[in-house]
């Protein structure tokens, strides 16, 4: 699982800091979270092919999250035989994008499948609502607290098979070869002495898949903690320095230290903070890193264009 920060900026796009967008890659499959103005340029610069794009998930209908979508869809339409694309977002997303494409004469030659987010915050013990699922991941979401209807996303990799114990297999008279592969595939095999060896005798319990939380804009709220709970990586909006905290609160957004504090209380293993306000010049990003490092050495400010590998847990 690889994360590419296509853009970490907010409000105003800059050449060195494009607007919010994160690409998640798993093998040949790509999933896009938010699509701010100019995302197609950052996407092209990242050398991530559009052919493998399966899903675009939009957190809310503010310009710096969604205005890059029409251009990206049109660019993908230049790929011969492009597969259908699923687009997840709040109510009104389809009514915004489809007429706009029609008005500017852009024909999309592949199917667009819109899934609108609707519903209230589930009970504390209820699982997070799943809005999208394929053979690699499932996408969960929760409504957050912002100036307009806004979602936060949690991408969860399906559980991975348990570890295969070659020593346990040998102890039952088996040798490396087809029998090892069959056991790892969940098939029982017969040992040389006629004993039937079951997979659960040599393969450990399934291991949890990796989990990523993505939040662009939100004020503090219970749903935020549920969404971030013990994820392997959080990409979280926290684009204001302490001197701009009042501005952050007025916009129902998180200042940098508040975002780091939420991550620490949610036991987030690793965090990258984005949605950086134009008030933070590039020369102050190192200072911003020090503000969050006191919460965890694995927390820092994200840089546009960087790639991060999410390591699987044992």
C-alpha positions in Angstrom: 0.0 0.0 0.0 1.5 3.3 -1.1 0.2 6.8 -0.5 1.0 9.7 -2.8 0.3 13.2 -1.6 -0.7 14.8 -4.9 -1.6 18.0 -3.2 -1.4 19.3 0.3 -2.6 22.9 -0.1 -5.9 24.6 0.7 -7.9 27.5 -0.7 -5.3 28.7 -3.3 -3.4 26.4 -5.6 0.3 27.1 -5.9 2.9 25.5 -8.2 4.8 24.0 -5.3 1.7 23.2 -3.3 -1.3 21.9 -5.3 -4.7 21.6 -3.7 -5.9 18.6 -1.7 -5.7 15.1 -3.3 -4.3 11.8 -2.2 -3.7 8.7 -4.3 -3.7 5.3 -2.7 -2.1 2.5 -4.7 -2.4 -1.2 -4.2 -0.7 -3.1 -7.0 -2.2 -2.0 -10.2 -5.3 -0.5 -8.6 -5.5 3.2 -7.6 -8.0 5.0 -5.4 -8.2 8.8 -5.3 -9.3 10.8 -2.2 -10.4 14.4 -3.0 -9.6 16.1 -6.3 -8.8 19.8 -5.9 -8.2 22.1 -8.8 -5.3 21.0 -11.0 -5.1 17.4 -9.6 -4.8 16.0 -13.1 -1.4 17.8 -13.5 -0.1 16.4 -10.1 -1.5 13.0 -11.1 0.4 13.0 -14.4 3.6 14.2 -12.6 3.3 11.3 -10.2 3.5 8.8 -13.1 0.5 6.9 -11.7 -1.6 5.7 -14.7 -5.2 6.6 -14.9 -6.1 3.2 -16.4 -5.9 1.6 -12.9 -8.1 4.3 -11.2 -11.1 2.6 -9.7 -12.5 5.1 -7.3 -12.7 8.8 -6.5 -14.0 9.7 -3.1 -14.9 13.4 -2.4 -15.1 14.6 1.2 -17.2 17.7 0.6 -18.3 20.2 -2.1 -15.8 23.0 -1.5 -13.8 24.1 -4.5 -10.4 22.9 -3.2 -11.8 19.4 -2.9 -13.8 18.9 -6.1 -13.0 21.4 -8.9 -10.2 19.2 -10.3 -12.7 16.3 -11.0 -14.1 17.4 -14.4 -10.6 17.7 -15.9 -9.4 14.4 -14.5 -12.5 12.6 -15.8 -11.9 14.1 -19.3 -8.2 13.1 -19.2 -9.1 9.6 -18.3 -11.5 9.5 -21.2 -8.5 9.6 -23.6 -7.6 6.1 -22.5 -9.0 3.5 -24.9 -11.3 1.0 -23.3 -11.3 2.8 -19.9 -13.2 0.8 -17.2 -16.2 2.2 -15.3 -15.3 4.6 -12.5 -17.0 4.8 -9.1 -17.4 8.3 -7.6 -18.3 8.6 -4.0 -19.3 11.9 -2.4 -22.0 13.9 -0.6 -25.4 14.6 -2.0 -25.3 17.0 -4.9 -22.0 15.8 -6.3 -23.6 14.2 -9.4 -25.8 17.3 -10.0 -22.6 19.4 -9.9 -20.3 17.4 -12.1 -22.6 15.9 -14.9 -24.2 19.2 -16.0 -20.8 20.9 -15.9 -19.3 18.3 -18.2 -22.3 18.6 -20.5 -22.1 22.4 -20.5 -18.5 22.5 -21.7 -19.1 19.8 -24.3 -17.0 17.1 -22.6 -18.2 13.6 -23.4 -17.1 10.8 -21.0 -16.8 7.6 -23.0 -16.9 5.3 -19.9 -19.5 4.7 -17.2 -19.6 6.9 -14.2 -21.2 5.3 -11.1 -22.1 7.9 -8.5 -22.6 6.8 -4.9 -24.0 9.5 -2.6 -23.2 9.5 1.1 -26.3 9.7 3.3 -27.1 8.7 6.9 -26.5 9.7 10.4 -23.7 8.9 12.8 -24.1 5.2 13.7 -24.1 4.1 17.4 -20.9 3.7 19.3 -20.9 -0.1 18.9 -22.1 -0.2 15.4 -19.6 -0.8 12.6 -18.6 2.1 10.3 -20.9 2.3 7.2 -19.2 0.8 4.1 -19.9 2.7 0.9 -17.6 0.8 -1.5 -15.9 -2.6 -1.6 -13.8 -4.6 -4.0 -11.5 -7.5 -3.7 -8.7 -5.4 -2.2 -10.3 -2.8 0.1 -13.4 -1.5 1.6 -14.2 2.2 2.0 -16.0 3.3 5.2 -17.1 6.8 6.1 -18.6 9.0 8.8 -20.1 12.4 8.7 -17.9 15.1 10.3 -18.3 18.6 11.6 -17.6 21.3 9.0 -19.3 24.3 7.4 -21.0 22.0 4.7 -21.9 18.3 4.8 -18.5 16.6 5.0 -17.3 13.0 5.2 -14.2 11.4 6.5 -13.0 8.2 5.0 -11.4 5.0 6.3 -9.8 2.7 3.8 -9.3 -0.8 5.1 -7.4 -3.6 3.4 -9.1 -7.0 3.6 -7.5 -9.3 6.2 -4.4 -11.1 5.0 -3.7 -14.8 5.4 -1.9 -15.9 8.5 1.8 -16.7 8.4 2.8 -20.2 7.1 5.0 -22.2 9.5 7.4 -24.3 7.4 8.8 -25.9 10.6 5.2 -27.0 11.7 4.7 -28.5 8.2 8.0 -30.4 8.4 7.2 -31.7 11.8 4.2 -33.4 10.2 6.4 -35.1 7.6 5.8 -32.6 4.7 8.6 -31.2 2.6 8.8 -27.9 0.6 6.9 -28.2 -2.7 3.3 -28.4 -3.9 2.0 -29.4 -0.4 3.3 -26.2 1.1 1.4 -24.1 -1.5 -1.8 -26.1 -1.1 -1.8 -25.5 2.7 -1.2 -21.8 2.2 -4.1 -21.8 -0.2 -6.4 -23.3 2.4 -6.4 -26.9 1.2 -5.7 -29.9 3.4 -3.0 -32.4 2.3 -2.1 -35.9 3.2 1.3 -36.5 4.8 3.5 -39.5 3.8 2.2 -41.5 6.9 -1.4 -41.0 5.7 -2.2 -38.3 8.3 -4.4 -35.5 7.0 -2.8 -32.1 7.7 -5.3 -29.2 7.9 -4.3 -25.6 7.0 -5.0 -24.3 10.5 -2.3 -26.7 11.8 0.5 -24.9 9.9 -1.0 -21.5 9.1 -1.5 -18.8 11.8 -4.7 -16.8 12.3 -5.6 -14.2 9.7 -3.7 -10.9 10.1 -5.4 -7.5 10.0 -5.2 -5.5 6.8 -3.7 -2.0 6.8 -6.0 0.9 7.5 -5.8 4.5 6.3 -7.9 7.4 7.5 -8.4 10.5 5.3 -9.9 13.7 6.6 -9.7 17.0 4.8 -11.7 19.5 6.9 -13.4 19.0 10.2 -13.6 20.5 13.7 -13.2 18.2 16.7 -16.1 15.7 17.0 -16.7 12.2 18.2 -16.8 10.8 14.7 -13.3 12.0 14.1 -11.9 9.8 16.9 -13.8 6.8 15.7 -12.5 7.3 12.1 -8.9 7.6 13.2 -8.9 4.8 15.9 -5.6 2.9 15.7 -5.1 3.4 11.9 -1.7 2.7 10.4 -1.7 6.1 8.7 -3.8 9.2 9.0 -3.8 11.9 6.4 -5.5 14.7 8.3 -6.2 18.4 7.6 -4.4 20.5 10.1 -3.2 23.5 8.1 -3.0 26.3 10.7 -0.2 27.3 13.0 -1.0 28.2 16.7 -1.3 31.9 15.9 -4.1 31.1 13.4 -6.1 28.9 15.7 -9.0 31.3 16.0 -9.3 31.3 12.2 -9.3 27.5 12.2 -12.1 27.4 14.7 -14.2 29.9 12.8 -13.9 27.7 9.7 -14.6 24.5 11.6 -11.2 23.1 10.9 -8.3 21.9 12.9 -5.1 23.8 13.8 -1.9 21.7 13.5 -1.4 20.9 17.2 -5.1 20.1 17.6 -4.9 17.7 14.8 -1.8 16.0 16.3 -3.5 15.8 19.7 -6.6 14.1 18.1 -4.3 11.6 16.4 -2.4 10.8 19.6 -5.6 10.3 21.5 -6.8 7.9 18.7 -3.6 5.9 18.9 -2.7 6.7 15.2 0.5 5.0 14.4 1.7 7.5 11.7 0.2 10.8 10.6 0.7 13.3 7.8 -1.0 16.7 8.1 -2.2 18.5 5.0 -4.8 21.1 3.9 -2.0 23.6 4.6 -3.2 27.2 4.7 -1.5 29.7 2.4 -0.6 31.4 5.8 2.1 28.8 6.2 5.0 29.5 3.9 7.3 26.7 2.8 10.1 28.0 4.9 8.0 27.4 8.1 7.2 23.7 7.4 10.2 22.5 9.4 8.9 24.6 12.3 5.5 23.0 11.8 7.1 19.6 12.0 8.4 20.4 15.4 5.0 21.4 16.7 3.6 17.9 16.1 6.7 15.8 16.8 6.1 16.3 20.5 3.0 14.1 20.2 4.8 11.4 18.3 8.0 11.0 16.4 5.9 9.5 13.6 3.8 12.7 13.1 4.8 15.4 10.6 3.5 17.8 7.9 3.0 16.3 4.5 4.8 17.6 1.4 3.2 17.7 -2.0 4.5 15.0 -4.2 5.9 12.7 -1.6 5.3 8.9 -1.5 4.7 7.0 1.7 4.6 3.2 2.1 2.2 1.9 4.7 3.8 -1.2 6.2 1.7 -4.2 7.1 1.3 -5.1 10.7 2.4 -8.6 11.9 
